[in-house]
């Protein structure tokens, strides 16, 4: 039976200092037995490893918290020490994007098709590829992951870093069909953060309408005025 545990490959290595040791224990080692490696890549020189992991323990924590962990291990073979960066994110494609931004080749970190429900359609696959490839164009402001058997859904509100682009606020929603055991990913565009967050709240309460389409980009022949003020990170939402 195949093992889907992450291969940290740290035998003979020590954290580079006490702070890294404490942080690695707190964020990674304490949860290690609960991690499932959805994707992992190790460079040939042994200096870098990249992981997309599902944290099974998250379902017992704070309601709505993300369940996907992106981890980048950086080893110093001569000194036998290591450092790490990590991020907790709501969607595997967002974890892939985070790792790609940190040097992981994009064609090496594909999600294991044997783990989790596969994409239901080409629209889902296309949006996942785009999120993995251009995720650095957006900042996450809010997410909520619900893993109820009768409503497995994740909603994510994103803010475009270029606020002059079309639909500067996006909502991405992943829904799992537990009967067909597939998942869909869809995206909607919003003009304001309040509208995006309201749609998320409505979806979680079962009252949301269809996602509004993303507005097309402005014509290059028309000047686009800069925003008068920066838009703050969306505040945390009540659960």
C-alpha positions in Angstrom: 0.0 0.0 0.0 1.6 3.3 -1.0 2.5 5.8 1.7 1.4 9.4 1.2 3.3 10.8 4.2 5.7 13.6 3.3 9.4 12.7 3.0 11.2 15.5 4.9 14.6 13.9 4.3 16.2 15.5 7.4 18.1 12.6 8.8 21.5 13.9 9.9 20.3 17.5 9.6 19.7 20.0 12.5 17.8 23.3 12.4 20.1 26.2 11.8 19.3 27.8 15.1 17.0 27.5 18.1 14.4 29.7 16.7 14.1 27.6 13.5 13.9 24.5 15.7 11.1 25.9 17.8 9.2 27.1 14.8 9.6 23.8 12.9 8.4 21.8 15.8 5.4 24.1 16.4 4.2 24.4 12.7 5.4 21.1 11.2 6.7 18.4 13.4 3.8 18.5 15.9 1.4 17.9 13.0 3.6 15.5 11.0 1.5 12.4 11.5 -1.6 14.3 10.3 -0.1 15.4 7.0 -0.9 13.9 3.7 1.5 14.8 0.9 -0.6 15.8 -2.1 2.5 16.8 -4.0 6.2 16.9 -3.2 9.4 17.7 -5.2 13.0 17.3 -4.2 15.8 18.9 -6.2 18.6 16.7 -7.4 21.3 18.5 -5.3 19.3 17.7 -2.2 19.2 21.4 -1.1 15.5 22.1 -1.6 12.2 20.2 -1.1 8.7 21.5 -1.8 5.5 20.1 -0.4 1.7 20.6 -0.8 0.2 18.9 2.2 -3.3 18.4 3.6 -3.5 18.7 7.4 -6.1 16.3 8.7 -5.9 17.8 12.2 -7.3 21.2 10.9 -10.8 19.8 10.8 -10.8 19.6 14.6 -9.5 23.1 15.1 -11.0 26.5 14.6 -14.0 26.2 12.3 -13.3 27.4 8.7 -9.5 27.4 9.0 -7.5 26.4 5.9 -6.4 22.8 5.7 -3.6 23.0 3.1 0.1 23.5 4.0 2.8 24.7 1.6 6.3 23.9 2.9 9.7 24.8 1.4 12.7 23.1 3.1 16.1 24.6 2.4 19.1 22.4 3.4 22.8 23.3 3.8 24.5 19.9 3.0 28.0 21.0 4.1 26.8 22.3 7.5 24.1 19.6 7.8 21.5 22.3 8.8 18.2 23.4 7.4 15.7 26.3 7.3 12.1 26.4 6.2 9.3 28.6 5.0 5.6 27.6 5.2 2.2 29.0 4.6 -1.3 27.7 5.4 -3.7 28.2 2.5 -7.2 27.1 1.6 -6.7 25.6 -1.9 -4.0 23.2 -3.3 -3.6 25.5 -6.4 -2.7 28.4 -4.1 -0.1 26.3 -2.3 1.3 25.3 -5.7 1.5 29.0 -6.6 3.3 29.9 -3.3 5.9 27.2 -4.0 6.4 28.2 -7.6 7.1 31.7 -6.5 9.9 30.3 -4.3 11.6 28.4 -7.0 9.8 25.1 -7.4 9.5 24.2 -11.1 5.8 24.4 -12.0 5.8 21.1 -13.8 7.1 19.1 -10.8 4.5 19.9 -8.2 1.3 18.5 -9.7 -1.3 17.1 -7.3 -1.4 13.3 -6.9 -4.5 12.3 -8.8 -5.0 9.4 -6.4 -5.6 11.8 -3.5 -8.9 13.7 -3.1 -11.8 14.1 -5.6 -10.6 14.9 -9.1 -11.7 18.0 -11.1 -15.2 17.6 -12.5 -14.6 19.5 -15.7 -12.1 21.4 -17.9 -13.3 24.8 -16.4 -12.0 23.6 -13.0 -8.7 22.4 -14.4 -8.2 25.6 -16.3 -8.9 27.8 -13.2 -6.6 25.6 -11.1 -3.8 26.1 -13.6 -4.3 29.8 -13.7 -4.3 30.1 -9.9 -1.1 28.1 -9.7 0.5 30.2 -12.4 -0.5 33.7 -11.6 -1.5 33.5 -7.9 1.1 36.2 -7.1 -1.2 38.7 -8.8 -3.6 38.4 -5.9 -3.6 38.7 -2.1 -5.9 36.5 0.0 -8.1 38.5 2.3 -10.5 35.8 3.7 -11.3 32.1 3.4 -13.5 29.6 5.0 -13.3 25.8 4.6 -16.3 23.7 5.5 -15.9 19.9 5.3 -19.4 18.8 6.3 -20.4 15.6 4.4 -23.4 17.3 2.9 -21.7 20.6 2.1 -18.0 20.4 1.4 -17.1 23.9 0.2 -14.2 26.4 0.4 -14.7 30.0 -0.3 -11.8 32.4 -0.9 -11.9 36.2 -1.3 -8.9 37.6 -3.2 -7.8 41.2 -3.9 -6.0 42.0 -7.1 -2.6 43.6 -6.5 -3.2 45.7 -9.6 -6.4 47.4 -8.5 -6.9 48.9 -11.9 -7.5 45.5 -13.5 -10.9 44.0 -14.2 -13.0 43.0 -11.2 -10.3 43.9 -8.5 -12.0 41.6 -6.0 -12.5 37.9 -6.8 -14.2 35.0 -5.0 -13.1 31.5 -5.8 -15.4 28.7 -4.6 -14.5 25.0 -4.5 -17.4 22.6 -4.1 -17.1 18.8 -3.7 -19.8 16.5 -5.1 -19.6 13.6 -2.6 -21.9 11.4 -4.7 -19.8 11.7 -7.9 -16.6 12.3 -5.8 -15.4 15.2 -8.0 -14.8 18.8 -7.3 -15.5 22.0 -9.2 -13.8 25.4 -8.9 -15.4 28.6 -10.0 -14.6 32.3 -9.9 -16.6 35.5 -9.7 -15.7 39.1 -10.0 -16.7 42.0 -7.6 -16.2 45.7 -7.6 -15.8 46.1 -3.8 -14.5 44.0 -0.9 -17.9 44.3 0.8 -19.7 42.6 -2.1 -17.1 39.8 -2.3 -17.3 39.1 1.4 -21.1 39.3 1.4 -21.3 36.7 -1.3 -19.0 34.4 0.8 -21.3 34.8 3.8 -24.4 34.1 1.6 -22.8 30.9 0.2 -22.1 29.6 3.6 -25.6 30.4 4.8 -27.1 28.8 1.6 -28.6 32.0 0.2 -26.1 33.0 -2.4 -27.1 33.5 -6.0 -24.8 32.7 -9.0 -21.3 34.1 -9.0 -21.1 37.3 -11.0 -18.8 37.1 -14.0 -15.4 38.7 -14.0 -15.5 42.0 -15.9 -13.4 42.1 -19.1 -10.2 44.1 -19.0 -10.5 47.8 -19.9 -9.8 48.8 -23.5 -6.1 49.9 -23.9 -7.3 52.9 -25.9 -9.0 54.3 -22.8 -6.8 55.7 -20.0 -7.3 54.0 -16.6 -7.0 56.4 -13.7 -5.1 55.2 -10.6 -7.1 54.5 -7.5 -7.5 57.4 -5.1 -6.5 55.3 -2.1 -5.2 51.8 -1.4 -7.8 49.2 -0.4 -7.1 47.6 2.9 -6.9 43.8 3.5 -10.4 42.5 4.1 -11.1 42.1 7.8 -11.6 38.7 9.4 -15.2 37.5 9.3 -17.3 36.1 12.1 -17.9 32.4 12.1 
